[in-house]
Amino acid sequence: MAARRDTYTPQTLLQVAVGVFNERGYDGTSMEHLARAAGISKSSIYHHVPGKEELLRRAVSHALDGLDAVLEEPAAGTGPAVDRLEHVVRRTAEVLMERLPYVTLLLRVRGNTETERWALERRREFDHSVAELLRKAVAEGDLRPGTDVRLATRLLFGMINSIVEWYRPQRGGPQVSSQVVEAVISTAFAGLRGTGRP
């Protein structure tokens, strides 16, 4: 037991916690569940973190930081809005698959704790940024005229977020994830672009 305890780091403990949260639900997970899954004592967990909510915060932060970083990439900030939107959609799908367990957990938070409410607010800010890009692309004439921006944003995220329910990286790796991204882009933008546009 001592040898295993010595090998645990905050990051490896976080990976275990995310797996348990996704399996049992955050509310259904106790420190005892986490200790059992990690194979260490509860006091060893408390050595790394003050409690399970801190593990939740770190987990959803990892997901949110990845999404927010997409908006800071050069291709998300320059050029026609439709190109920036396509870049953000592409990279959002990639981040989701790269950080699958963390994004899965993020998409399951319901606002029952302070950390969950904080995470939901950050998610809303990200969604608003994407909706604004969509609005600009419509205004610039690069998306179908009359597009309902609010509805289109919800449908876009609905499609991307559904990936967490069926995508399993061990069944195909990078090639499959690349195919998923291309399918998201072609499906979304074939519908969003106006008639006769490429």
Z-matrix of the N, CA and C atoms (Angstrom, degrees):
N
C 1 1.460
C 2 1.523 1 110.50
N 3 1.351 2 116.91 1 -41.45
C 4 1.461 3 119.91 2 -177.70
C 5 1.518 4 111.26 3 -61.92
N 6 1.345 5 115.76 4 -39.30
C 7 1.467 6 118.74 5 -178.96
C 8 1.525 7 110.84 6 -63.66
N 9 1.338 8 116.32 7 -42.01
C 10 1.468 9 118.87 8 179.20
C 11 1.513 10 110.62 9 -64.55
N 12 1.322 11 116.50 10 -41.37
C 13 1.463 12 120.52 11 -178.10
C 14 1.525 13 109.88 12 -60.55
N 15 1.347 14 115.31 13 -40.00
C 16 1.466 15 119.42 14 -178.29
C 17 1.532 16 111.54 15 -65.04
N 18 1.334 17 117.47 16 -27.58
C 19 1.453 18 119.69 17 -176.75
C 20 1.528 19 112.07 18 -85.12
N 21 1.320 20 118.04 19 -10.70
C 22 1.465 21 119.43 20 -178.58
C 23 1.518 22 111.15 21 -75.86
N 24 1.329 23 114.09 22 137.82
C 25 1.464 24 121.57 23 175.82
C 26 1.517 25 106.73 24 -124.70
N 27 1.333 26 117.82 25 165.55
C 28 1.471 27 118.69 26 176.02
C 29 1.524 28 112.61 27 -55.13
N 30 1.348 29 117.72 28 -34.67
C 31 1.464 30 120.56 29 -178.62
C 32 1.524 31 112.14 30 -70.98
N 33 1.334 32 117.21 31 -45.06
C 34 1.466 33 118.73 32 -179.89
C 35 1.528 34 110.53 33 -68.94
N 36 1.309 35 117.74 34 -34.28
C 37 1.456 36 121.04 35 175.61
C 38 1.525 37 109.95 36 -64.44
N 39 1.314 38 116.27 37 -40.22
C 40 1.468 39 120.87 38 178.71
C 41 1.530 40 110.63 39 -62.34
N 42 1.317 41 117.00 40 -41.25
C 43 1.472 42 120.69 41 179.12
C 44 1.528 43 110.77 42 -60.52
N 45 1.323 44 116.08 43 -42.31
C 46 1.468 45 120.24 44 177.79
C 47 1.524 46 109.99 45 -63.95
N 48 1.327 47 116.45 46 -45.68
C 49 1.467 48 121.12 47 -177.52
C 50 1.527 49 111.26 48 -61.31
N 51 1.324 50 116.88 49 -42.35
C 52 1.470 51 120.36 50 -179.90
C 53 1.527 52 110.02 51 -61.40
N 54 1.325 53 116.80 52 -41.89
C 55 1.464 54 120.33 53 177.88
C 56 1.518 55 111.94 54 -60.63
N 57 1.332 56 116.20 55 -42.94
C 58 1.472 57 120.59 56 -179.57
C 59 1.525 58 110.53 57 -69.44
N 60 1.329 59 117.42 58 -43.34
C 61 1.468 60 120.69 59 178.38
C 62 1.527 61 110.71 60 -59.06
N 63 1.328 62 116.76 61 -42.83
C 64 1.459 63 119.93 62 -179.37
C 65 1.525 64 112.14 63 -68.26
N 66 1.317 65 116.41 64 -32.68
C 67 1.464 66 120.86 65 -178.81
C 68 1.528 67 111.89 66 -78.40
N 69 1.329 68 117.02 67 -45.00
C 70 1.458 69 120.97 68 -173.22
C 71 1.531 70 113.61 69 -101.61
N 72 1.332 71 116.20 70 -13.94
C 73 1.464 72 119.46 71 -170.20
C 74 1.518 73 108.72 72 86.77
N 75 1.330 74 116.99 73 145.74
C 76 1.457 75 119.67 74 -177.82
C 77 1.526 76 111.07 75 -61.27
N 78 1.331 77 116.80 76 -47.27
C 79 1.466 78 120.14 77 -177.97
C 80 1.525 79 111.93 78 -64.45
N 81 1.332 80 116.79 79 -28.87
C 82 1.461 81 120.22 80 -178.46
C 83 1.515 82 114.00 81 -87.91
N 84 1.333 83 116.77 82 5.24
C 85 1.467 84 121.14 83 -178.69
C 86 1.515 85 110.48 84 -105.04
N 87 1.315 86 116.36 85 128.71
C 88 1.472 87 121.80 86 175.29
C 89 1.523 88 109.25 87 -106.57
N 90 1.316 89 115.36 88 167.99
C 91 1.465 90 119.28 89 175.37
C 92 1.522 91 110.58 90 -62.71
N 93 1.325 92 116.59 91 -29.96
C 94 1.462 93 120.83 92 177.10
C 95 1.530 94 110.37 93 -64.32
N 96 1.334 95 116.26 94 -42.53
C 97 1.472 96 119.85 95 176.79
C 98 1.531 97 110.93 96 -59.85
N 99 1.325 98 115.72 97 -43.64
C 100 1.466 99 120.48 98 -179.01
C 101 1.527 100 110.81 99 -64.93
N 102 1.332 101 115.78 100 -42.83
C 103 1.465 102 119.82 101 -179.57
C 104 1.530 103 111.04 102 -62.89
N 105 1.337 104 115.47 103 -42.46
C 106 1.468 105 119.82 104 179.30
C 107 1.528 106 110.87 105 -63.13
N 108 1.335 107 116.29 106 -45.44
C 109 1.469 108 120.44 107 -178.59
C 110 1.524 109 111.45 108 -64.00
N 111 1.325 110 116.69 109 -35.86
C 112 1.468 111 120.92 110 -178.95
C 113 1.520 112 112.04 111 -82.65
N 114 1.327 113 116.85 112 -19.00
C 115 1.459 114 120.16 113 -177.51
C 116 1.516 115 112.77 114 73.47
N 117 1.336 116 115.80 115 28.28
C 118 1.466 117 121.21 116 178.16
C 119 1.521 118 108.51 117 -133.10
N 120 1.304 119 116.38 118 170.88
C 121 1.465 120 120.23 119 -179.39
C 122 1.534 121 110.70 120 -80.43
N 123 1.337 122 115.10 121 160.45
C 124 1.465 123 119.17 122 176.98
C 125 1.528 124 110.63 123 -61.20
N 126 1.324 125 116.46 124 -36.62
C 127 1.473 126 119.05 125 -179.89
C 128 1.525 127 111.01 126 -64.48
N 129 1.339 128 117.07 127 -31.12
C 130 1.469 129 120.32 128 176.85
C 131 1.525 130 110.68 129 -67.84
N 132 1.343 131 116.20 130 -36.51
C 133 1.464 132 119.24 131 176.45
C 134 1.519 133 109.65 132 -65.40
N 135 1.332 134 116.27 133 -44.15
C 136 1.469 135 120.15 134 -180.00
C 137 1.526 136 112.06 135 -63.82
N 138 1.321 137 116.38 136 -20.64
C 139 1.467 138 119.94 137 175.11
C 140 1.533 139 110.20 138 -65.39
N 141 1.357 140 115.96 139 -31.50
C 142 1.466 141 121.31 140 -178.23
C 143 1.524 142 113.22 141 -93.12
N 144 1.322 143 116.80 142 -37.62
C 145 1.474 144 120.91 143 -175.65
C 146 1.524 145 110.11 144 -141.75
N 147 1.352 146 117.25 145 153.51
C 148 1.470 147 119.53 146 -179.96
C 149 1.524 148 113.94 147 -72.47
N 150 1.332 149 118.22 148 -18.38
C 151 1.457 150 119.96 149 -179.56
C 152 1.519 151 110.83 150 174.36
N 153 1.338 152 115.64 151 -179.20
C 154 1.468 153 118.98 152 -174.00
C 155 1.525 154 112.09 153 -70.13
N 156 1.339 155 118.59 154 -25.96
C 157 1.458 156 118.63 155 -179.93
C 158 1.528 157 111.42 156 -67.42
N 159 1.313 158 116.53 157 -31.58
C 160 1.465 159 119.38 158 176.28
C 161 1.529 160 110.11 159 -66.96
N 162 1.323 161 117.20 160 -36.37
C 163 1.465 162 120.38 161 175.82
C 164 1.524 163 110.31 162 -64.50
N 165 1.336 164 115.81 163 -40.75
C 166 1.468 165 119.57 164 176.86
C 167 1.521 166 110.57 165 -61.68
N 168 1.332 167 116.12 166 -44.55
C 169 1.469 168 119.79 167 -178.73
C 170 1.526 169 111.15 168 -61.38
N 171 1.316 170 116.47 169 -43.96
C 172 1.466 171 119.59 170 179.48
C 173 1.528 172 111.25 171 -64.67
N 174 1.323 173 115.63 172 -38.05
C 175 1.464 174 119.90 173 -178.41
C 176 1.525 175 111.34 174 -66.70
N 177 1.325 176 116.76 175 -50.55
C 178 1.468 177 118.45 176 -177.99
C 179 1.530 178 110.63 177 -70.88
N 180 1.329 179 117.32 178 -27.90
C 181 1.470 180 120.11 179 175.03
C 182 1.521 181 110.37 180 -62.48
N 183 1.321 182 116.46 181 -40.07
C 184 1.469 183 120.33 182 179.67
C 185 1.532 184 109.97 183 -61.01
N 186 1.325 185 116.61 184 -41.44
C 187 1.463 186 120.63 185 177.68
C 188 1.525 187 110.70 186 -67.46
N 189 1.316 188 116.65 187 -48.57
C 190 1.468 189 121.38 188 -176.47
C 191 1.520 190 112.34 189 -66.61
N 192 1.328 191 116.96 190 -38.00
C 193 1.465 192 120.03 191 178.86
C 194 1.526 193 110.55 192 -62.53
N 195 1.338 194 116.13 193 -38.34
C 196 1.457 195 119.95 194 177.94
C 197 1.522 196 111.78 195 -64.46
N 198 1.332 197 116.64 196 -41.79
C 199 1.463 198 120.73 197 179.25
C 200 1.523 199 111.24 198 -68.78
N 201 1.333 200 116.57 199 -44.87
C 202 1.469 201 119.92 200 -179.67
C 203 1.526 202 111.54 201 -62.40
N 204 1.339 203 116.15 202 -35.15
C 205 1.464 204 120.11 203 -179.47
C 206 1.530 205 110.80 204 -63.29
N 207 1.326 206 117.21 205 -29.20
C 208 1.471 207 120.95 206 177.85
C 209 1.525 208 110.26 207 -59.53
N 210 1.321 209 116.14 208 -41.49
C 211 1.465 210 120.68 209 -178.36
C 212 1.523 211 112.55 210 -68.92
N 213 1.330 212 117.24 211 -17.46
C 214 1.466 213 121.74 212 179.96
C 215 1.520 214 112.45 213 -92.30
N 216 1.317 215 117.19 214 -8.46
C 217 1.467 216 119.83 215 -179.58
C 218 1.525 217 109.95 216 -68.73
N 219 1.328 218 117.74 217 144.25
C 220 1.476 219 120.82 218 -177.24
C 221 1.524 220 113.71 219 -51.72
N 222 1.329 221 117.30 220 -41.59
C 223 1.461 222 120.50 221 -177.21
C 224 1.524 223 112.86 222 -68.03
N 225 1.329 224 116.70 223 -16.13
C 226 1.467 225 120.46 224 177.50
C 227 1.522 226 111.78 225 -86.86
N 228 1.340 227 116.61 226 -10.56
C 229 1.457 228 119.18 227 -173.80
C 230 1.509 229 115.78 228 -117.71
N 231 1.329 230 117.53 229 -6.46
C 232 1.469 231 119.29 230 -178.43
C 233 1.522 232 110.49 231 -132.22
N 234 1.320 233 115.58 232 152.42
C 235 1.459 234 121.31 233 177.76
C 236 1.514 235 112.25 234 96.02
N 237 1.335 236 116.62 235 -178.67
C 238 1.461 237 121.02 236 178.51
C 239 1.530 238 110.97 237 -57.93
N 240 1.311 239 116.24 238 145.85
C 241 1.472 240 120.91 239 -177.04
C 242 1.522 241 111.89 240 -58.32
N 243 1.341 242 117.79 241 -35.69
C 244 1.462 243 119.51 242 -177.65
C 245 1.528 244 110.83 243 -66.37
N 246 1.335 245 117.40 244 -36.50
C 247 1.465 246 120.34 245 177.52
C 248 1.524 247 110.66 246 -69.38
N 249 1.325 248 115.57 247 -40.01
C 250 1.468 249 119.40 248 177.46
C 251 1.529 250 110.64 249 -64.12
N 252 1.339 251 115.87 250 -40.63
C 253 1.467 252 120.79 251 178.76
C 254 1.520 253 110.65 252 -63.02
N 255 1.325 254 116.38 253 -44.84
C 256 1.469 255 119.27 254 179.91
C 257 1.525 256 110.53 255 -62.01
N 258 1.336 257 116.47 256 -40.90
C 259 1.465 258 119.63 257 177.60
C 260 1.524 259 111.03 258 -60.81
N 261 1.317 260 116.59 259 -46.03
C 262 1.469 261 120.69 260 -177.84
C 263 1.526 262 110.99 261 -64.65
N 264 1.328 263 117.10 262 -41.61
C 265 1.466 264 120.23 263 178.74
C 266 1.530 265 110.10 264 -63.82
N 267 1.333 266 116.41 265 -45.28
C 268 1.465 267 121.06 266 178.83
C 269 1.529 268 111.22 267 -58.81
N 270 1.317 269 115.47 268 -49.71
C 271 1.464 270 119.58 269 -176.89
C 272 1.540 271 112.41 270 -70.17
N 273 1.329 272 116.87 271 -32.02
C 274 1.470 273 120.02 272 176.62
C 275 1.526 274 109.93 273 -62.42
N 276 1.323 275 116.95 274 -44.24
C 277 1.467 276 120.49 275 177.66
C 278 1.526 277 110.84 276 -63.67
N 279 1.335 278 116.62 277 -39.08
C 280 1.467 279 119.84 278 179.26
C 281 1.523 280 111.18 279 -65.96
N 282 1.335 281 116.57 280 -44.95
C 283 1.472 282 120.21 281 179.24
C 284 1.520 283 110.23 282 -61.91
N 285 1.326 284 116.14 283 -41.23
C 286 1.465 285 119.52 284 179.30
C 287 1.529 286 110.43 285 -57.09
N 288 1.325 287 117.13 286 -44.09
C 289 1.463 288 119.29 287 -178.22
C 290 1.525 289 112.44 288 -75.84
N 291 1.336 290 116.80 289 -32.57
C 292 1.465 291 120.38 290 178.03
C 293 1.526 292 111.20 291 -68.08
N 294 1.330 293 116.70 292 -36.14
C 295 1.471 294 121.89 293 -176.07
C 296 1.524 295 110.15 294 -116.46
N 297 1.325 296 115.77 295 39.79
C 298 1.456 297 122.78 296 -169.54
C 299 1.535 298 114.72 297 -49.41
N 300 1.342 299 120.15 298 -52.87
C 301 1.469 300 118.21 299 -178.06
C 302 1.526 301 112.76 300 -62.17
N 303 1.325 302 116.31 301 -35.61
C 304 1.463 303 120.99 302 -177.47
C 305 1.528 304 111.28 303 -72.13
N 306 1.337 305 116.29 304 -42.54
C 307 1.465 306 120.03 305 178.68
C 308 1.532 307 109.59 306 -69.68
N 309 1.322 308 116.94 307 -36.46
C 310 1.470 309 120.15 308 175.86
C 311 1.519 310 110.13 309 -56.92
N 312 1.317 311 116.42 310 -46.99
C 313 1.462 312 120.84 311 178.49
C 314 1.524 313 111.03 312 -62.32
N 315 1.334 314 116.93 313 -43.89
C 316 1.459 315 121.17 314 178.73
C 317 1.530 316 111.05 315 -56.84
N 318 1.327 317 116.64 316 -43.31
C 319 1.464 318 120.81 317 -177.10
C 320 1.526 319 112.49 318 -71.59
N 321 1.333 320 116.55 319 -11.07
C 322 1.468 321 119.73 320 -179.09
C 323 1.526 322 113.43 321 -101.80
N 324 1.327 323 118.05 322 -5.29
C 325 1.472 324 118.49 323 179.82
C 326 1.523 325 109.36 324 -69.99
N 327 1.322 326 116.23 325 144.94
C 328 1.456 327 121.30 326 -172.94
C 329 1.527 328 114.20 327 -121.22
N 330 1.333 329 117.54 328 -0.08
C 331 1.462 330 118.86 329 177.72
C 332 1.513 331 114.56 330 88.83
N 333 1.336 332 116.83 331 22.33
C 334 1.469 333 120.07 332 -178.24
C 335 1.524 334 113.23 333 -83.03
N 336 1.328 335 117.97 334 -15.22
C 337 1.462 336 121.40 335 179.97
C 338 1.526 337 108.64 336 -129.18
N 339 1.323 338 115.41 337 168.88
C 340 1.468 339 120.01 338 178.55
C 341 1.528 340 110.67 339 -59.78
N 342 1.330 341 116.78 340 -41.44
C 343 1.460 342 120.82 341 179.74
C 344 1.521 343 111.30 342 -64.22
N 345 1.327 344 116.99 343 -41.21
C 346 1.464 345 119.92 344 179.32
C 347 1.523 346 110.96 345 -65.60
N 348 1.323 347 117.42 346 -39.61
C 349 1.471 348 120.32 347 178.64
C 350 1.523 349 110.88 348 -65.71
N 351 1.329 350 115.99 349 -38.62
C 352 1.465 351 121.18 350 176.53
C 353 1.530 352 110.37 351 -62.74
N 354 1.340 353 116.02 352 -42.82
C 355 1.463 354 120.49 353 -179.73
C 356 1.526 355 111.13 354 -65.98
N 357 1.322 356 116.93 355 -41.20
C 358 1.467 357 120.59 356 178.93
C 359 1.519 358 111.43 357 -63.52
N 360 1.324 359 116.67 358 -36.83
C 361 1.471 360 120.17 359 179.05
C 362 1.528 361 110.29 360 -66.69
N 363 1.328 362 116.70 361 -42.11
C 364 1.469 363 119.72 362 177.62
C 365 1.527 364 110.94 363 -65.05
N 366 1.320 365 117.20 364 -37.97
C 367 1.463 366 120.21 365 176.49
C 368 1.518 367 111.11 366 -62.52
N 369 1.326 368 116.40 367 -41.48
C 370 1.474 369 120.33 368 179.17
C 371 1.523 370 110.70 369 -61.90
N 372 1.328 371 116.74 370 -40.29
C 373 1.470 372 120.44 371 179.26
C 374 1.529 373 110.48 372 -62.05
N 375 1.322 374 116.41 373 -41.41
C 376 1.468 375 120.11 374 177.77
C 377 1.526 376 109.98 375 -63.51
N 378 1.329 377 116.16 376 -47.12
C 379 1.471 378 120.74 377 179.41
C 380 1.522 379 111.55 378 -58.58
N 381 1.332 380 116.89 379 -40.52
C 382 1.469 381 121.05 380 179.42
C 383 1.523 382 111.01 381 -63.41
N 384 1.326 383 116.55 382 -38.10
C 385 1.469 384 120.36 383 179.19
C 386 1.527 385 110.66 384 -63.64
N 387 1.327 386 116.19 385 -41.51
C 388 1.464 387 120.22 386 178.97
C 389 1.530 388 110.03 387 -68.32
N 390 1.336 389 116.70 388 -41.32
C 391 1.468 390 120.31 389 178.63
C 392 1.521 391 110.80 390 -61.38
N 393 1.325 392 116.71 391 -36.51
C 394 1.469 393 120.51 392 179.37
C 395 1.523 394 110.75 393 -66.74
N 396 1.331 395 117.29 394 -39.46
C 397 1.469 396 120.50 395 175.77
C 398 1.520 397 110.56 396 -62.49
N 399 1.325 398 116.30 397 -41.99
C 400 1.453 399 120.89 398 179.28
C 401 1.530 400 110.18 399 -62.63
N 402 1.322 401 115.68 400 -42.82
C 403 1.477 402 121.07 401 179.21
C 404 1.532 403 110.77 402 -61.01
N 405 1.329 404 116.17 403 -42.49
C 406 1.466 405 120.17 404 180.00
C 407 1.530 406 111.14 405 -66.95
N 408 1.331 407 116.31 406 -39.07
C 409 1.467 408 120.15 407 179.89
C 410 1.525 409 110.69 408 -63.66
N 411 1.340 410 116.70 409 -37.03
C 412 1.470 411 120.18 410 176.02
C 413 1.525 412 109.70 411 -66.19
N 414 1.337 413 115.73 412 -45.06
C 415 1.473 414 120.76 413 -178.67
C 416 1.527 415 111.36 414 -62.99
N 417 1.338 416 117.08 415 -32.60
C 418 1.470 417 121.13 416 179.85
C 419 1.524 418 111.95 417 -81.62
N 420 1.318 419 117.39 418 -2.20
C 421 1.466 420 121.00 419 176.37
C 422 1.512 421 115.09 420 82.68
N 423 1.328 422 117.78 421 13.47
C 424 1.462 423 120.35 422 -177.45
C 425 1.523 424 113.64 423 -97.09
N 426 1.331 425 117.21 424 -5.30
C 427 1.455 426 121.01 425 173.80
C 428 1.522 427 108.28 426 -122.63
N 429 1.299 428 115.46 427 163.15
C 430 1.456 429 121.71 428 -175.26
C 431 1.532 430 111.07 429 -52.35
N 432 1.319 431 118.19 430 127.57
C 433 1.471 432 120.73 431 178.51
C 434 1.527 433 110.97 432 -59.47
N 435 1.323 434 115.42 433 142.25
C 436 1.463 435 119.83 434 179.47
C 437 1.507 436 114.08 435 81.13
N 438 1.349 437 117.50 436 7.04
C 439 1.461 438 120.22 437 178.30
C 440 1.527 439 109.72 438 -59.02
N 441 1.328 440 116.26 439 129.18
C 442 1.468 441 121.98 440 174.73
C 443 1.529 442 106.83 441 -78.25
N 444 1.332 443 115.77 442 103.05
C 445 1.465 444 120.80 443 -172.25
C 446 1.526 445 111.89 444 -60.74
N 447 1.312 446 116.14 445 -43.77
C 448 1.472 447 119.48 446 -177.93
C 449 1.528 448 110.74 447 -63.05
N 450 1.327 449 116.29 448 -45.96
C 451 1.462 450 120.39 449 179.78
C 452 1.526 451 111.09 450 -66.71
N 453 1.337 452 116.48 451 -43.30
C 454 1.468 453 120.13 452 -179.61
C 455 1.528 454 110.92 453 -61.72
N 456 1.337 455 116.53 454 -39.02
C 457 1.465 456 120.20 455 178.29
C 458 1.522 457 110.58 456 -63.09
N 459 1.324 458 116.42 457 -44.07
C 460 1.472 459 119.75 458 179.81
C 461 1.518 460 111.53 459 -64.04
N 462 1.328 461 116.83 460 -41.96
C 463 1.465 462 120.12 461 179.48
C 464 1.528 463 111.46 462 -66.26
N 465 1.331 464 115.68 463 -38.94
C 466 1.463 465 120.57 464 178.55
C 467 1.521 466 110.82 465 -61.47
N 468 1.334 467 116.15 466 -49.88
C 469 1.465 468 119.46 467 179.38
C 470 1.520 469 111.85 468 -68.59
N 471 1.342 470 116.45 469 -32.61
C 472 1.460 471 118.78 470 176.84
C 473 1.516 472 111.27 471 -60.18
N 474 1.336 473 115.91 472 -42.41
C 475 1.457 474 120.56 473 179.25
C 476 1.530 475 110.88 474 -66.23
N 477 1.332 476 116.47 475 -48.07
C 478 1.466 477 119.99 476 -178.30
C 479 1.528 478 110.83 477 -64.57
N 480 1.333 479 116.54 478 -47.89
C 481 1.467 480 120.08 479 -175.64
C 482 1.519 481 112.84 480 -65.64
N 483 1.338 482 117.14 481 -25.66
C 484 1.464 483 119.63 482 -179.77
C 485 1.528 484 111.66 483 -66.22
N 486 1.323 485 116.87 484 -17.55
C 487 1.474 486 120.66 485 -179.57
C 488 1.527 487 110.86 486 -56.92
N 489 1.343 488 117.11 487 -34.53
C 490 1.470 489 119.33 488 -177.31
C 491 1.529 490 111.92 489 -62.96
N 492 1.324 491 116.89 490 -22.30
C 493 1.464 492 119.93 491 -176.59
C 494 1.523 493 113.26 492 -79.48
N 495 1.336 494 117.62 493 -22.43
C 496 1.462 495 118.11 494 -175.49
C 497 1.517 496 115.21 495 -131.68
N 498 1.330 497 118.24 496 -17.87
C 499 1.470 498 119.44 497 -177.27
C 500 1.522 499 110.55 498 -74.59
N 501 1.330 500 116.86 499 127.91
C 502 1.461 501 122.48 500 177.49
C 503 1.525 502 108.15 501 -127.91
N 504 1.336 503 118.07 502 104.82
C 505 1.476 504 121.36 503 -173.24
C 506 1.515 505 113.94 504 -57.89
N 507 1.329 506 117.78 505 -28.92
C 508 1.469 507 119.39 506 -177.99
C 509 1.523 508 112.16 507 -70.13
N 510 1.333 509 117.74 508 -8.96
C 511 1.465 510 120.54 509 -178.78
C 512 1.525 511 112.35 510 -101.65
N 513 1.304 512 118.11 511 32.93
C 514 1.462 513 117.04 512 176.77
C 515 1.512 514 114.72 513 159.87
N 516 1.318 515 117.88 514 -22.27
C 517 1.450 516 121.18 515 174.49
C 518 1.516 517 114.61 516 65.83
N 519 1.349 518 116.75 517 -152.58
C 520 1.463 519 122.73 518 -172.56
C 521 1.527 520 114.30 519 -56.75
N 522 1.329 521 117.25 520 -35.75
C 523 1.467 522 119.26 521 -177.88
C 524 1.523 523 110.42 522 -63.64
N 525 1.336 524 116.29 523 -44.13
C 526 1.461 525 120.31 524 -179.99
C 527 1.520 526 110.47 525 -68.26
N 528 1.324 527 117.91 526 -41.38
C 529 1.466 528 119.85 527 179.92
C 530 1.519 529 110.50 528 -62.63
N 531 1.313 530 117.46 529 -37.05
C 532 1.459 531 121.51 530 177.09
C 533 1.528 532 110.86 531 -64.76
N 534 1.321 533 116.38 532 -40.17
C 535 1.466 534 120.68 533 177.83
C 536 1.521 535 111.09 534 -64.78
N 537 1.323 536 116.54 535 -38.67
C 538 1.468 537 121.08 536 178.60
C 539 1.522 538 109.81 537 -62.48
N 540 1.332 539 116.34 538 -45.62
C 541 1.467 540 120.52 539 -179.45
C 542 1.524 541 110.25 540 -60.58
N 543 1.324 542 117.23 541 -46.40
C 544 1.466 543 120.35 542 -178.97
C 545 1.525 544 111.10 543 -63.85
N 546 1.328 545 117.02 544 -36.09
C 547 1.464 546 120.47 545 178.49
C 548 1.525 547 110.66 546 -66.90
N 549 1.332 548 116.88 547 -40.09
C 550 1.470 549 121.18 548 177.41
C 551 1.524 550 109.75 549 -60.83
N 552 1.334 551 116.23 550 -48.43
C 553 1.468 552 120.57 551 -177.47
C 554 1.523 553 110.99 552 -62.71
N 555 1.328 554 117.30 553 -48.87
C 556 1.472 555 119.61 554 -176.39
C 557 1.523 556 111.06 555 -66.62
N 558 1.324 557 117.55 556 -39.93
C 559 1.467 558 120.64 557 -179.87
C 560 1.520 559 110.90 558 -66.56
N 561 1.323 560 116.02 559 -47.00
C 562 1.464 561 119.84 560 -177.12
C 563 1.521 562 112.28 561 -66.79
N 564 1.321 563 116.63 562 -48.58
C 565 1.464 564 119.17 563 -170.90
C 566 1.526 565 113.22 564 -82.59
N 567 1.329 566 117.48 565 -20.18
C 568 1.468 567 118.97 566 172.85
C 569 1.521 568 109.29 567 -64.17
N 570 1.321 569 116.29 568 -36.64
C 571 1.459 570 120.45 569 179.22
C 572 1.508 571 113.98 570 -81.03
N 573 1.337 572 116.55 571 -33.48
C 574 1.474 573 120.26 572 -175.43
C 575 1.517 574 113.18 573 -79.82
N 576 1.329 575 117.27 574 -32.41
C 577 1.464 576 119.15 575 -176.90
C 578 1.524 577 110.71 576 -73.45
N 579 1.310 578 115.75 577 151.60
C 580 1.467 579 120.76 578 179.58
C 581 1.518 580 111.24 579 -72.01
N 582 1.317 581 116.51 580 161.27
C 583 1.457 582 122.55 581 178.95
C 584 1.530 583 110.84 582 -57.83
N 585 1.318 584 114.36 583 132.93
C 586 1.460 585 119.23 584 177.02
C 587 1.509 586 114.26 585 85.70
N 588 1.338 587 117.60 586 -3.66
C 589 1.464 588 119.17 587 178.83
C 590 1.515 589 108.94 588 -90.14
N 591 1.332 590 117.42 589 153.69
C 592 1.468 591 120.49 590 -176.73
C 593 1.524 592 110.91 591 -71.01
